[in-house]
Amino acid sequence: MNDAVLAGKTILVTGAGGGIGSEICREVARLGARLVMTDVVTKAEAEAADLAATFMPLDVTRADDWERVAGRVERECGALHGLVNSAGMAGVVAFLLSDAARFVNGVEIPVDDGFTAKAQ
């Protein structure tokens, strides 16, 4: 495969500070993309500098964060060509000790203004 297959493309990765997210970022950068790394933890900011990427703080559960990041990406990078959702949840739901309603509420993550992804 061509190592520059993503050259000229802007790719946003959520959860860039985690193990899986950071590995995805390294691969996306290796493939030549303009990389936008996002996370609620700022340790990804140092890695972004190492990868010549842009870091933007983002809490994927907040619609206003998505709006801010989308606007900034558009202003600084132009079109967004790809999105990799690698963000996870920091909270732990005691699965065996909770009822179905509490468990579902514990894993509900808004993914878009007005739309919500939910465990079924």
Backbone atoms as SQL, in Angstrom:
CREATE TABLE atoms (id INTEGER PRIMARY KEY, chain TEXT, resi INTEGER, resn TEXT, atom TEXT, x REAL, y REAL, z REAL);
INSERT INTO atoms VALUES
  (1, 'A', 1, 'MET', 'N', 0.838, -1.177, 0.000),
  (2, 'A', 1, 'MET', 'CA', 0.000, 0.000, 0.000),
  (3, 'A', 1, 'MET', 'C', 0.886, 1.245, 0.000),
  (4, 'A', 2, 'ASN', 'N', 0.424, 2.273, -0.709),
  (5, 'A', 2, 'ASN', 'CA', 1.122, 3.533, -0.768),
  (6, 'A', 2, 'ASN', 'C', 1.160, 4.171, 0.612),
  (7, 'A', 3, 'ASP', 'N', 2.347, 4.517, 1.088),
  (8, 'A', 3, 'ASP', 'CA', 2.478, 5.094, 2.429),
  (9, 'A', 3, 'ASP', 'C', 1.858, 6.479, 2.543),
  (10, 'A', 4, 'ALA', 'N', 1.599, 7.143, 1.422),
  (11, 'A', 4, 'ALA', 'CA', 1.017, 8.485, 1.458),
  (12, 'A', 4, 'ALA', 'C', -0.436, 8.465, 1.000),
  (13, 'A', 5, 'VAL', 'N', -1.125, 7.352, 1.237),
  (14, 'A', 5, 'VAL', 'CA', -2.500, 7.188, 0.769),
  (15, 'A', 5, 'VAL', 'C', -3.442, 8.260, 1.331),
  (16, 'A', 6, 'LEU', 'N', -3.118, 8.848, 2.476),
  (17, 'A', 6, 'LEU', 'CA', -3.967, 9.880, 3.065),
  (18, 'A', 6, 'LEU', 'C', -3.419, 11.294, 2.854),
  (19, 'A', 7, 'ALA', 'N', -2.415, 11.446, 2.008),
  (20, 'A', 7, 'ALA', 'CA', -1.826, 12.762, 1.755),
  (21, 'A', 7, 'ALA', 'C', -2.903, 13.728, 1.276),
  (22, 'A', 8, 'GLY', 'N', -2.909, 14.920, 1.867),
  (23, 'A', 8, 'GLY', 'CA', -3.874, 15.936, 1.486),
  (24, 'A', 8, 'GLY', 'C', -5.234, 15.788, 2.138),
  (25, 'A', 9, 'LYS', 'N', -5.414, 14.768, 2.956),
  (26, 'A', 9, 'LYS', 'CA', -6.684, 14.533, 3.636),
  (27, 'A', 9, 'LYS', 'C', -6.563, 14.953, 5.096),
  (28, 'A', 10, 'THR', 'N', -7.639, 15.508, 5.635),
  (29, 'A', 10, 'THR', 'CA', -7.685, 15.861, 7.051),
  (30, 'A', 10, 'THR', 'C', -8.486, 14.798, 7.783),
  (31, 'A', 11, 'ILE', 'N', -7.861, 14.193, 8.785),
  (32, 'A', 11, 'ILE', 'CA', -8.474, 13.127, 9.574),
  (33, 'A', 11, 'ILE', 'C', -8.492, 13.546, 11.036),
  (34, 'A', 12, 'LEU', 'N', -9.663, 13.461, 11.675),
  (35, 'A', 12, 'LEU', 'CA', -9.819, 13.787, 13.089),
  (36, 'A', 12, 'LEU', 'C', -9.953, 12.485, 13.865),
  (37, 'A', 13, 'VAL', 'N', -9.182, 12.356, 14.943),
  (38, 'A', 13, 'VAL', 'CA', -9.231, 11.167, 15.793),
  (39, 'A', 13, 'VAL', 'C', -9.632, 11.602, 17.195),
  (40, 'A', 14, 'THR', 'N', -10.723, 11.016, 17.713),
  (41, 'A', 14, 'THR', 'CA', -11.116, 11.260, 19.099),
  (42, 'A', 14, 'THR', 'C', -10.419, 10.233, 19.995),
  (43, 'A', 15, 'GLY', 'N', -10.259, 10.562, 21.259),
  (44, 'A', 15, 'GLY', 'CA', -9.605, 9.626, 22.180),
  (45, 'A', 15, 'GLY', 'C', -8.138, 9.434, 21.861),
  (46, 'A', 16, 'ALA', 'N', -7.507, 10.468, 21.327),
  (47, 'A', 16, 'ALA', 'CA', -6.120, 10.362, 20.872),
  (48, 'A', 16, 'ALA', 'C', -5.128, 10.139, 22.007),
  (49, 'A', 17, 'GLY', 'N', -5.538, 10.400, 23.239),
  (50, 'A', 17, 'GLY', 'CA', -4.629, 10.219, 24.366),
  (51, 'A', 17, 'GLY', 'C', -4.604, 8.808, 24.916),
  (52, 'A', 18, 'GLY', 'N', -5.499, 7.947, 24.448),
  (53, 'A', 18, 'GLY', 'CA', -5.542, 6.564, 24.919),
  (54, 'A', 18, 'GLY', 'C', -4.632, 5.669, 24.106),
  (55, 'A', 19, 'GLY', 'N', -4.484, 4.446, 24.530),
  (56, 'A', 19, 'GLY', 'CA', -3.595, 3.504, 23.850),
  (57, 'A', 19, 'GLY', 'C', -3.991, 3.239, 22.413),
  (58, 'A', 20, 'ILE', 'N', -5.249, 2.892, 22.184),
  (59, 'A', 20, 'ILE', 'CA', -5.714, 2.616, 20.824),
  (60, 'A', 20, 'ILE', 'C', -5.712, 3.893, 20.000),
  (61, 'A', 21, 'GLY', 'N', -6.231, 4.992, 20.578),
  (62, 'A', 21, 'GLY', 'CA', -6.280, 6.265, 19.862),
  (63, 'A', 21, 'GLY', 'C', -4.910, 6.757, 19.446),
  (64, 'A', 22, 'SER', 'N', -3.928, 6.638, 20.326),
  (65, 'A', 22, 'SER', 'CA', -2.582, 7.116, 19.985),
  (66, 'A', 22, 'SER', 'C', -1.951, 6.260, 18.894),
  (67, 'A', 23, 'GLU', 'N', -2.217, 4.969, 18.912),
  (68, 'A', 23, 'GLU', 'CA', -1.702, 4.102, 17.837),
  (69, 'A', 23, 'GLU', 'C', -2.355, 4.443, 16.499),
  (70, 'A', 24, 'ILE', 'N', -3.656, 4.701, 16.523),
  (71, 'A', 24, 'ILE', 'CA', -4.353, 5.109, 15.300),
  (72, 'A', 24, 'ILE', 'C', -3.736, 6.407, 14.776),
  (73, 'A', 25, 'CYS', 'N', -3.466, 7.347, 15.667),
  (74, 'A', 25, 'CYS', 'CA', -2.868, 8.616, 15.251),
  (75, 'A', 25, 'CYS', 'C', -1.509, 8.423, 14.600),
  (76, 'A', 26, 'ARG', 'N', -0.681, 7.565, 15.174),
  (77, 'A', 26, 'ARG', 'CA', 0.641, 7.317, 14.582),
  (78, 'A', 26, 'ARG', 'C', 0.504, 6.745, 13.167),
  (79, 'A', 27, 'GLU', 'N', -0.452, 5.846, 12.986),
  (80, 'A', 27, 'GLU', 'CA', -0.651, 5.243, 11.661),
  (81, 'A', 27, 'GLU', 'C', -1.219, 6.256, 10.661),
  (82, 'A', 28, 'VAL', 'N', -2.187, 7.048, 11.102),
  (83, 'A', 28, 'VAL', 'CA', -2.766, 8.077, 10.228),
  (84, 'A', 28, 'VAL', 'C', -1.684, 9.073, 9.810),
  (85, 'A', 29, 'ALA', 'N', -0.837, 9.472, 10.745),
  (86, 'A', 29, 'ALA', 'CA', 0.257, 10.392, 10.418),
  (87, 'A', 29, 'ALA', 'C', 1.236, 9.732, 9.447),
  (88, 'A', 30, 'ARG', 'N', 1.557, 8.468, 9.673),
  (89, 'A', 30, 'ARG', 'CA', 2.477, 7.749, 8.788),
  (90, 'A', 30, 'ARG', 'C', 1.928, 7.692, 7.364),
  (91, 'A', 31, 'LEU', 'N', 0.610, 7.627, 7.237),
  (92, 'A', 31, 'LEU', 'CA', -0.025, 7.544, 5.926),
  (93, 'A', 31, 'LEU', 'C', -0.193, 8.918, 5.266),
  (94, 'A', 32, 'GLY', 'N', 0.339, 9.957, 5.901),
  (95, 'A', 32, 'GLY', 'CA', 0.437, 11.258, 5.251),
  (96, 'A', 32, 'GLY', 'C', -0.711, 12.221, 5.473),
  (97, 'A', 33, 'ALA', 'N', -1.646, 11.915, 6.358),
  (98, 'A', 33, 'ALA', 'CA', -2.801, 12.794, 6.576),
  (99, 'A', 33, 'ALA', 'C', -2.429, 14.030, 7.371),
  (100, 'A', 34, 'ARG', 'N', -3.233, 15.054, 7.214),
  (101, 'A', 34, 'ARG', 'CA', -3.200, 16.178, 8.138),
  (102, 'A', 34, 'ARG', 'C', -4.026, 15.714, 9.327),
  (103, 'A', 35, 'LEU', 'N', -3.391, 15.510, 10.445),
  (104, 'A', 35, 'LEU', 'CA', -3.988, 14.852, 11.597),
  (105, 'A', 35, 'LEU', 'C', -4.461, 15.860, 12.634),
  (106, 'A', 36, 'VAL', 'N', -5.715, 15.690, 13.069),
  (107, 'A', 36, 'VAL', 'CA', -6.266, 16.471, 14.176),
  (108, 'A', 36, 'VAL', 'C', -6.540, 15.486, 15.307),
  (109, 'A', 37, 'MET', 'N', -5.799, 15.643, 16.395),
  (110, 'A', 37, 'MET', 'CA', -5.924, 14.757, 17.546),
  (111, 'A', 37, 'MET', 'C', -6.785, 15.435, 18.606),
  (112, 'A', 38, 'THR', 'N', -7.785, 14.711, 19.128),
  (113, 'A', 38, 'THR', 'CA', -8.651, 15.277, 20.159),
  (114, 'A', 38, 'THR', 'C', -8.750, 14.333, 21.342),
  (115, 'A', 39, 'ASP', 'N', -8.960, 14.927, 22.504),
  (116, 'A', 39, 'ASP', 'CA', -9.162, 14.141, 23.724),
  (117, 'A', 39, 'ASP', 'C', -9.519, 15.090, 24.856),
  (118, 'A', 40, 'VAL', 'N', -10.041, 14.535, 25.937),
  (119, 'A', 40, 'VAL', 'CA', -10.286, 15.338, 27.136),
  (120, 'A', 40, 'VAL', 'C', -9.017, 15.458, 27.967),
  (121, 'A', 41, 'VAL', 'N', -8.084, 14.557, 27.763),
  (122, 'A', 41, 'VAL', 'CA', -6.811, 14.624, 28.476),
  (123, 'A', 41, 'VAL', 'C', -5.779, 15.284, 27.571),
  (124, 'A', 42, 'THR', 'N', -5.018, 16.182, 28.141),
  (125, 'A', 42, 'THR', 'CA', -4.094, 16.962, 27.315),
  (126, 'A', 42, 'THR', 'C', -2.747, 16.284, 27.092),
  (127, 'A', 43, 'LYS', 'N', -2.563, 15.061, 27.620),
  (128, 'A', 43, 'LYS', 'CA', -1.285, 14.377, 27.360),
  (129, 'A', 43, 'LYS', 'C', -1.116, 14.112, 25.868),
  (130, 'A', 44, 'ALA', 'N', -2.214, 14.084, 25.118),
  (131, 'A', 44, 'ALA', 'CA', -2.137, 13.888, 23.667),
  (132, 'A', 44, 'ALA', 'C', -1.534, 15.104, 22.975),
  (133, 'A', 45, 'GLU', 'N', -1.536, 16.253, 23.656),
  (134, 'A', 45, 'GLU', 'CA', -0.995, 17.472, 23.055),
  (135, 'A', 45, 'GLU', 'C', 0.495, 17.338, 22.755),
  (136, 'A', 46, 'ALA', 'N', 1.251, 16.730, 23.658),
  (137, 'A', 46, 'ALA', 'CA', 2.688, 16.533, 23.437),
  (138, 'A', 46, 'ALA', 'C', 2.922, 15.575, 22.283),
  (139, 'A', 47, 'GLU', 'N', 2.129, 14.514, 22.213),
  (140, 'A', 47, 'GLU', 'CA', 2.263, 13.567, 21.111),
  (141, 'A', 47, 'GLU', 'C', 1.887, 14.216, 19.784),
  (142, 'A', 48, 'ALA', 'N', 0.902, 15.109, 19.811),
  (143, 'A', 48, 'ALA', 'CA', 0.516, 15.825, 18.590),
  (144, 'A', 48, 'ALA', 'C', 1.700, 16.616, 18.050),
  (145, 'A', 49, 'ALA', 'N', 2.443, 17.260, 18.937),
  (146, 'A', 49, 'ALA', 'CA', 3.622, 18.014, 18.510),
  (147, 'A', 49, 'ALA', 'C', 4.646, 17.080, 17.866),
  (148, 'A', 50, 'ASP', 'N', 4.845, 15.900, 18.450),
  (149, 'A', 50, 'ASP', 'CA', 5.800, 14.926, 17.894),
  (150, 'A', 50, 'ASP', 'C', 5.386, 14.440, 16.509),
  (151, 'A', 51, 'LEU', 'N', 4.061, 14.397, 16.252),
  (152, 'A', 51, 'LEU', 'CA', 3.553, 13.893, 14.971),
  (153, 'A', 51, 'LEU', 'C', 3.249, 15.017, 13.978),
  (154, 'A', 52, 'ALA', 'N', 3.611, 16.248, 14.319),
  (155, 'A', 52, 'ALA', 'CA', 3.281, 17.413, 13.486),
  (156, 'A', 52, 'ALA', 'C', 1.779, 17.479, 13.240),
  (157, 'A', 53, 'ALA', 'N', 1.021, 17.174, 14.285),
  (158, 'A', 53, 'ALA', 'CA', -0.441, 17.177, 14.214),
  (159, 'A', 53, 'ALA', 'C', -0.982, 18.363, 15.002),
  (160, 'A', 54, 'THR', 'N', -2.267, 18.575, 14.885),
  (161, 'A', 54, 'THR', 'CA', -2.960, 19.616, 15.646),
  (162, 'A', 54, 'THR', 'C', -3.715, 18.943, 16.786),
  (163, 'A', 55, 'PHE', 'N', -3.584, 19.493, 17.992),
  (164, 'A', 55, 'PHE', 'CA', -4.355, 18.980, 19.124),
  (165, 'A', 55, 'PHE', 'C', -5.488, 19.940, 19.434),
  (166, 'A', 56, 'MET', 'N', -6.687, 19.386, 19.665),
  (167, 'A', 56, 'MET', 'CA', -7.840, 20.172, 20.086),
  (168, 'A', 56, 'MET', 'C', -8.525, 19.440, 21.234),
  (169, 'A', 57, 'PRO', 'N', -8.718, 20.116, 22.379),
  (170, 'A', 57, 'PRO', 'CA', -9.453, 19.471, 23.467),
  (171, 'A', 57, 'PRO', 'C', -10.887, 19.191, 23.027),
  (172, 'A', 58, 'LEU', 'N', -11.386, 17.998, 23.346),
  (173, 'A', 58, 'LEU', 'CA', -12.753, 17.632, 22.958),
  (174, 'A', 58, 'LEU', 'C', -13.306, 16.613, 23.937),
  (175, 'A', 59, 'ASP', 'N', -14.446, 16.954, 24.522),
  (176, 'A', 59, 'ASP', 'CA', -15.229, 16.007, 25.306),
  (177, 'A', 59, 'ASP', 'C', -16.348, 15.549, 24.386),
  (178, 'A', 60, 'VAL', 'N', -16.287, 14.307, 23.923),
  (179, 'A', 60, 'VAL', 'CA', -17.244, 13.827, 22.920),
  (180, 'A', 60, 'VAL', 'C', -18.676, 13.778, 23.434),
  (181, 'A', 61, 'THR', 'N', -18.867, 13.939, 24.740),
  (182, 'A', 61, 'THR', 'CA', -20.223, 13.918, 25.283),
  (183, 'A', 61, 'THR', 'C', -20.866, 15.300, 25.279),
  (184, 'A', 62, 'ARG', 'N', -20.138, 16.314, 24.829),
  (185, 'A', 62, 'ARG', 'CA', -20.647, 17.697, 24.858),
  (186, 'A', 62, 'ARG', 'C', -20.836, 18.242, 23.441),
  (187, 'A', 63, 'ALA', 'N', -22.077, 18.549, 23.098),
  (188, 'A', 63, 'ALA', 'CA', -22.390, 19.082, 21.765),
  (189, 'A', 63, 'ALA', 'C', -21.649, 20.389, 21.496),
  (190, 'A', 64, 'ASP', 'N', -21.514, 21.237, 22.522),
  (191, 'A', 64, 'ASP', 'CA', -20.826, 22.518, 22.309),
  (192, 'A', 64, 'ASP', 'C', -19.342, 22.306, 22.013),
  (193, 'A', 65, 'ASP', 'N', -18.728, 21.267, 22.555),
  (194, 'A', 65, 'ASP', 'CA', -17.338, 20.942, 22.212),
  (195, 'A', 65, 'ASP', 'C', -17.236, 20.529, 20.745),
  (196, 'A', 66, 'TRP', 'N', -18.163, 19.697, 20.286),
  (197, 'A', 66, 'TRP', 'CA', -18.170, 19.279, 18.880),
  (198, 'A', 66, 'TRP', 'C', -18.298, 20.490, 17.961),
  (199, 'A', 67, 'GLU', 'N', -19.193, 21.418, 18.305),
  (200, 'A', 67, 'GLU', 'CA', -19.379, 22.617, 17.472),
  (201, 'A', 67, 'GLU', 'C', -18.101, 23.440, 17.423),
  (202, 'A', 68, 'ARG', 'N', -17.450, 23.608, 18.581),
  (203, 'A', 68, 'ARG', 'CA', -16.210, 24.378, 18.641),
  (204, 'A', 68, 'ARG', 'C', -15.123, 23.723, 17.796),
  (205, 'A', 69, 'VAL', 'N', -14.960, 22.414, 17.958),
  (206, 'A', 69, 'VAL', 'CA', -13.914, 21.701, 17.218),
  (207, 'A', 69, 'VAL', 'C', -14.216, 21.696, 15.717),
  (208, 'A', 70, 'ALA', 'N', -15.468, 21.454, 15.351),
  (209, 'A', 70, 'ALA', 'CA', -15.831, 21.446, 13.923),
  (210, 'A', 70, 'ALA', 'C', -15.539, 22.797, 13.285),
  (211, 'A', 71, 'GLY', 'N', -15.868, 23.871, 13.987),
  (212, 'A', 71, 'GLY', 'CA', -15.582, 25.203, 13.460),
  (213, 'A', 71, 'GLY', 'C', -14.099, 25.455, 13.317),
  (214, 'A', 72, 'ARG', 'N', -13.342, 25.040, 14.310),
  (215, 'A', 72, 'ARG', 'CA', -11.889, 25.251, 14.261),
  (216, 'A', 72, 'ARG', 'C', -11.252, 24.422, 13.150),
  (217, 'A', 73, 'VAL', 'N', -11.698, 23.172, 12.986),
  (218, 'A', 73, 'VAL', 'CA', -11.165, 22.331, 11.906),
  (219, 'A', 73, 'VAL', 'C', -11.453, 22.985, 10.558),
  (220, 'A', 74, 'GLU', 'N', -12.666, 23.464, 10.384),
  (221, 'A', 74, 'GLU', 'CA', -13.032, 24.090, 9.111),
  (222, 'A', 74, 'GLU', 'C', -12.175, 25.328, 8.842),
  (223, 'A', 75, 'ARG', 'N', -11.963, 26.156, 9.871),
  (224, 'A', 75, 'ARG', 'CA', -11.158, 27.369, 9.708),
  (225, 'A', 75, 'ARG', 'C', -9.690, 27.056, 9.429),
  (226, 'A', 76, 'GLU', 'N', -9.138, 26.088, 10.162),
  (227, 'A', 76, 'GLU', 'CA', -7.699, 25.833, 10.083),
  (228, 'A', 76, 'GLU', 'C', -7.305, 24.803, 9.030),
  (229, 'A', 77, 'CYS', 'N', -8.219, 23.881, 8.716),
  (230, 'A', 77, 'CYS', 'CA', -7.854, 22.757, 7.848),
  (231, 'A', 77, 'CYS', 'C', -8.698, 22.664, 6.584),
  (232, 'A', 78, 'GLY', 'N', -9.802, 23.370, 6.546),
  (233, 'A', 78, 'GLY', 'CA', -10.714, 23.218, 5.415),
  (234, 'A', 78, 'GLY', 'C', -11.603, 22.007, 5.638),
  (235, 'A', 79, 'ALA', 'N', -11.794, 21.225, 4.607),
  (236, 'A', 79, 'ALA', 'CA', -12.695, 20.063, 4.670),
  (237, 'A', 79, 'ALA', 'C', -12.144, 18.980, 5.587),
  (238, 'A', 80, 'LEU', 'N', -13.057, 18.300, 6.265),
  (239, 'A', 80, 'LEU', 'CA', -12.715, 17.120, 7.062),
  (240, 'A', 80, 'LEU', 'C', -13.027, 15.902, 6.207),
  (241, 'A', 81, 'HIS', 'N', -12.030, 15.045, 5.996),
  (242, 'A', 81, 'HIS', 'CA', -12.189, 13.890, 5.116),
  (243, 'A', 81, 'HIS', 'C', -12.454, 12.586, 5.856),
  (244, 'A', 82, 'GLY', 'N', -12.143, 12.551, 7.131),
  (245, 'A', 82, 'GLY', 'CA', -12.349, 11.317, 7.884),
  (246, 'A', 82, 'GLY', 'C', -12.403, 11.568, 9.374),
  (247, 'A', 83, 'LEU', 'N', -13.154, 10.703, 10.063),
  (248, 'A', 83, 'LEU', 'CA', -13.309, 10.781, 11.513),
  (249, 'A', 83, 'LEU', 'C', -13.150, 9.378, 12.081),
  (250, 'A', 84, 'VAL', 'N', -12.256, 9.249, 13.058),
  (251, 'A', 84, 'VAL', 'CA', -12.073, 7.980, 13.757),
  (252, 'A', 84, 'VAL', 'C', -12.486, 8.210, 15.201),
  (253, 'A', 85, 'ASN', 'N', -13.557, 7.569, 15.623),
  (254, 'A', 85, 'ASN', 'CA', -14.038, 7.700, 16.999),
  (255, 'A', 85, 'ASN', 'C', -13.393, 6.628, 17.867),
  (256, 'A', 86, 'SER', 'N', -12.395, 7.043, 18.636),
  (257, 'A', 86, 'SER', 'CA', -11.698, 6.123, 19.519),
  (258, 'A', 86, 'SER', 'C', -11.885, 6.513, 20.984),
  (259, 'A', 87, 'ALA', 'N', -12.698, 7.522, 21.237),
  (260, 'A', 87, 'ALA', 'CA', -12.909, 7.988, 22.610),
  (261, 'A', 87, 'ALA', 'C', -13.642, 6.928, 23.416),
  (262, 'A', 88, 'GLY', 'N', -13.224, 6.784, 24.645),
  (263, 'A', 88, 'GLY', 'CA', -13.876, 5.856, 25.565),
  (264, 'A', 88, 'GLY', 'C', -14.426, 6.618, 26.752),
  (265, 'A', 89, 'MET', 'N', -15.016, 5.892, 27.656),
  (266, 'A', 89, 'MET', 'CA', -15.573, 6.506, 28.861),
  (267, 'A', 89, 'MET', 'C', -14.662, 6.225, 30.041),
  (268, 'A', 90, 'ALA', 'N', -14.474, 7.243, 30.864),
  (269, 'A', 90, 'ALA', 'CA', -13.629, 7.074, 32.045),
  (270, 'A', 90, 'ALA', 'C', -14.394, 6.447, 33.197),
  (271, 'A', 91, 'GLY', 'N', -15.692, 6.635, 33.242),
  (272, 'A', 91, 'GLY', 'CA', -16.483, 6.107, 34.339),
  (273, 'A', 91, 'GLY', 'C', -16.687, 4.610, 34.201),
  (274, 'A', 92, 'VAL', 'N', -16.884, 3.956, 35.300),
  (275, 'A', 92, 'VAL', 'CA', -17.112, 2.518, 35.298),
  (276, 'A', 92, 'VAL', 'C', -18.533, 2.259, 35.773),
  (277, 'A', 93, 'VAL', 'N', -19.252, 1.452, 35.019),
  (278, 'A', 93, 'VAL', 'CA', -20.606, 1.069, 35.405),
  (279, 'A', 93, 'VAL', 'C', -20.514, -0.326, 36.017),
  (280, 'A', 94, 'ALA', 'N', -20.980, -0.473, 37.236),
  (281, 'A', 94, 'ALA', 'CA', -20.955, -1.771, 37.904),
  (282, 'A', 94, 'ALA', 'C', -22.028, -2.648, 37.264),
  (283, 'A', 95, 'PHE', 'N', -21.664, -3.315, 36.193),
  (284, 'A', 95, 'PHE', 'CA', -22.598, -4.076, 35.372),
  (285, 'A', 95, 'PHE', 'C', -23.421, -5.079, 36.183),
  (286, 'A', 96, 'LEU', 'N', -22.780, -5.891, 36.950),
  (287, 'A', 96, 'LEU', 'CA', -23.496, -6.937, 37.683),
  (288, 'A', 96, 'LEU', 'C', -24.319, -6.388, 38.843),
  (289, 'A', 97, 'LEU', 'N', -24.025, -5.178, 39.286),
  (290, 'A', 97, 'LEU', 'CA', -24.731, -4.610, 40.425),
  (291, 'A', 97, 'LEU', 'C', -25.768, -3.565, 40.006),
  (292, 'A', 98, 'SER', 'N', -25.983, -3.377, 38.699),
  (293, 'A', 98, 'SER', 'CA', -26.920, -2.346, 38.257),
  (294, 'A', 98, 'SER', 'C', -28.096, -2.964, 37.519),
  (295, 'A', 99, 'ASP', 'N', -29.196, -2.216, 37.505),
  (296, 'A', 99, 'ASP', 'CA', -30.333, -2.659, 36.697),
  (297, 'A', 99, 'ASP', 'C', -30.127, -2.171, 35.262),
  (298, 'A', 100, 'ALA', 'N', -30.976, -2.616, 34.358),
  (299, 'A', 100, 'ALA', 'CA', -30.808, -2.288, 32.940),
  (300, 'A', 100, 'ALA', 'C', -30.839, -0.790, 32.688),
  (301, 'A', 101, 'ALA', 'N', -31.731, -0.058, 33.328),
  (302, 'A', 101, 'ALA', 'CA', -31.843, 1.386, 33.097),
  (303, 'A', 101, 'ALA', 'C', -30.577, 2.116, 33.519),
  (304, 'A', 102, 'ARG', 'N', -30.035, 1.769, 34.683),
  (305, 'A', 102, 'ARG', 'CA', -28.800, 2.424, 35.135),
  (306, 'A', 102, 'ARG', 'C', -27.632, 2.075, 34.230),
  (307, 'A', 103, 'PHE', 'N', -27.564, 0.833, 33.756),
  (308, 'A', 103, 'PHE', 'CA', -26.474, 0.442, 32.879),
  (309, 'A', 103, 'PHE', 'C', -26.544, 1.209, 31.569),
  (310, 'A', 104, 'VAL', 'N', -27.719, 1.259, 30.941),
  (311, 'A', 104, 'VAL', 'CA', -27.864, 1.962, 29.659),
  (312, 'A', 104, 'VAL', 'C', -27.539, 3.433, 29.830),
  (313, 'A', 105, 'ASN', 'N', -28.012, 4.062, 30.897),
  (314, 'A', 105, 'ASN', 'CA', -27.685, 5.462, 31.130),
  (315, 'A', 105, 'ASN', 'C', -26.187, 5.651, 31.334),
  (316, 'A', 106, 'GLY', 'N', -25.525, 4.671, 31.883),
  (317, 'A', 106, 'GLY', 'CA', -24.082, 4.767, 32.108),
  (318, 'A', 106, 'GLY', 'C', -23.275, 4.691, 30.836),
  (319, 'A', 107, 'VAL', 'N', -23.812, 4.105, 29.772),
  (320, 'A', 107, 'VAL', 'CA', -23.047, 3.975, 28.538),
  (321, 'A', 107, 'VAL', 'C', -23.604, 4.821, 27.400),
  (322, 'A', 108, 'GLU', 'N', -24.560, 5.694, 27.716),
  (323, 'A', 108, 'GLU', 'CA', -25.121, 6.586, 26.703),
  (324, 'A', 108, 'GLU', 'C', -24.116, 7.684, 26.391),
  (325, 'A', 109, 'ILE', 'N', -23.802, 7.845, 25.114),
  (326, 'A', 109, 'ILE', 'CA', -22.833, 8.846, 24.688),
  (327, 'A', 109, 'ILE', 'C', -23.435, 9.640, 23.540),
  (328, 'A', 110, 'PRO', 'N', -23.647, 10.955, 23.695),
  (329, 'A', 110, 'PRO', 'CA', -24.140, 11.732, 22.568),
  (330, 'A', 110, 'PRO', 'C', -23.084, 11.795, 21.469),
  (331, 'A', 111, 'VAL', 'N', -23.497, 11.552, 20.249),
  (332, 'A', 111, 'VAL', 'CA', -22.547, 11.594, 19.140),
  (333, 'A', 111, 'VAL', 'C', -22.853, 12.708, 18.165),
  (334, 'A', 112, 'ASP', 'N', -23.979, 13.362, 18.318),
  (335, 'A', 112, 'ASP', 'CA', -24.328, 14.447, 17.422),
  (336, 'A', 112, 'ASP', 'C', -25.410, 15.266, 18.107),
  (337, 'A', 113, 'ASP', 'N', -25.512, 16.526, 17.764),
  (338, 'A', 113, 'ASP', 'CA', -26.534, 17.379, 18.358),
  (339, 'A', 113, 'ASP', 'C', -27.906, 16.844, 17.977),
  (340, 'A', 114, 'GLY', 'N', -28.640, 16.324, 18.923),
  (341, 'A', 114, 'GLY', 'CA', -29.968, 15.791, 18.655),
  (342, 'A', 114, 'GLY', 'C', -30.012, 14.292, 18.442),
  (343, 'A', 115, 'PHE', 'N', -28.883, 13.667, 18.284),
  (344, 'A', 115, 'PHE', 'CA', -28.837, 12.226, 18.091),
  (345, 'A', 115, 'PHE', 'C', -27.998, 11.616, 19.198),
  (346, 'A', 116, 'THR', 'N', -28.342, 10.442, 19.628),
  (347, 'A', 116, 'THR', 'CA', -27.606, 9.780, 20.701),
  (348, 'A', 116, 'THR', 'C', -27.387, 8.316, 20.354),
  (349, 'A', 117, 'ALA', 'N', -26.168, 7.853, 20.555),
  (350, 'A', 117, 'ALA', 'CA', -25.876, 6.434, 20.404),
  (351, 'A', 117, 'ALA', 'C', -26.062, 5.801, 21.764),
  (352, 'A', 118, 'LYS', 'N', -26.749, 4.689, 21.823),
  (353, 'A', 118, 'LYS', 'CA', -27.040, 4.033, 23.091),
  (354, 'A', 118, 'LYS', 'C', -26.807, 2.546, 22.979),
  (355, 'A', 119, 'ALA', 'N', -26.336, 1.968, 24.048),
  (356, 'A', 119, 'ALA', 'CA', -26.266, 0.508, 24.099),
  (357, 'A', 119, 'ALA', 'C', -27.698, -0.031, 24.088),
  (358, 'A', 120, 'GLN', 'N', -27.922, -1.070, 23.372),
  (359, 'A', 120, 'GLN', 'CA', -29.272, -1.649, 23.284),
  (360, 'A', 120, 'GLN', 'C', -29.335, -2.928, 24.065);
